[in-house]
Amino acid sequence: MLPRLKCSGTTITLFQSPEEGWQLYTSAQAPDGKCICTAVIPAQSTCSRDGRSRELRQLMEKVQNVSQSMEVLELRTYRDLQYVRGMETLMRSLDARLRAADGSLSAKSFQELKDRMTELLPLSSVLEQYKADTRTIVRLREEVRNLSGSLATIQEEMGAYGYEDLQQRVMALEARLHACAQKLGCGKLTGVSNPITVRAMGSRFGSWMTDTMAPSADSRVWYMDGYYKGRRVLEFRTLGDFIKGQNFIQHLLPQPWAGTGHVVYNGSLFYNKYQSNVVVKYHFRSRSVLVQRSLPGAGYNNTFPYSWGGFSDMDFMVDESGLWAVYTTNQNAGNIVVSRLDPHTLEVMRSWDTGYPKRSAGEAFMICGVLYVTNSHLAGAKVYFAYFTNTSSYEYTDVPFHNQYSHISMLDYNPRERALYTWNNGHQVLYNVTLFHVISTSGDP
């Protein structure tokens, strides 16, 4: 059973065998906004146990068998009909000769008739096959009658539900699917897809994003060109409008930004104020700064940037668990520090020293409380290092991804769409991610 669902961009393998639970495969959201999700449901799922589904499956098997039988009969009947037509000509010829003989036959004529009669011998078996085929046709006709009755019964049962009842059933199914998606939770990054180029716009450096907390109907896109002293933020109504460069409004920030590590979270833009270690929270609807706060000890002004420079000292991220800041301090000797921030006050809730030198990192992003670091911003880059905040441990990884335009200056994960947003040498690019997680479906209704 392979239902197709619309969903956000990710690929998740839930278990190693289809018999153990659900498998869910999805792709990153394409530029036209569409996304296909395929759920592979195990053989022992509720679908296979449903009586009507089982009955329909049996009926489909019977229809297939009847169809194959009818095809065989058609081919065989055509072949035999051609043979009988040929024999009809021979029999007419024999009848004419017998009438002409008028009771006297020479030895030669008798032998000729005998030879012709020998040619008619297979006709007996053909006629027997016709009798058997006639019985088969009667049986098939009865099967078709029974199938029609069964299908009419099922159609009657399904037709008994009114539109509102069917709508309630659909809503209930959607709720169950949503609950199942919630069970998927977080997973470990095991792969990054090929890039999907959404648009080529702007300079070599910049950032673009959607709101990680907005409902699915809100597909606004924010665009910020350049990596320092910029103040202009473009807000496009939809991804389609962003692709076409239409239907946008402009926000003029009261304070310029530094770097490209900005993020939009719950209607506000979080960014690093130029030439400072100050975090600014700018609210789009009110067009005002709600709060700003210095990040204690954080380097700025190209003191501890990523390997590509560009005032990328401070990088803000959002994952499934909330708002994060990635930066470095003198106290940490240039190693990456990950801090969980309170999105309302911008206070540091907790910090981790990853031990990874920030100047050796191309870019970084957070997924499910895990910081993933790339080893380069150039061609040949791969996800090389992972730091797990839940266990305060790390591991080296080897997850390659295609750096199509050879210079990434922004790389950020969107938990709503489960996709990586990148700015690559003036191109706005999406990547699908592959996560691995195991869940149990025992006890599910």
Salt bridges, closest charged atoms under 4 A:
ASP80 OD1 - ARG79 NE 3.16
GLU88 OE2 - ARG92 NH2 2.94
ASP95 OD2 - ARG99 NE 3.03
GLU112 OE1 - ARG97 NH2 2.83
GLU128 OE2 - LYS131 NZ 3.43
ASP133 OD1 - ARG76 NH2 2.43
GLU142 OE1 - ARG145 NH1 2.34
GLU143 OE2 - ARG139 NH1 2.88
GLU157 OE1 - ARG52 NH2 3.03
ASP218 OD2 - ARG220 NH2 2.90
GLU235 OE2 - ARG220 NH1 3.37
GLU235 OE1 - HIS251 NE2 2.79
ASP241 OD2 - ARG237 NE 3.20
GLU347 OE2 - ARG293 NH2 3.76
GLU395 OE2 - LYS188 NZ 2.95
ASP398 OD1 - LYS382 NZ 3.24
GLU417 OE2 - ARG416 NH2 3.06
ASP444 OD1 - LYS183 NZ 2.68
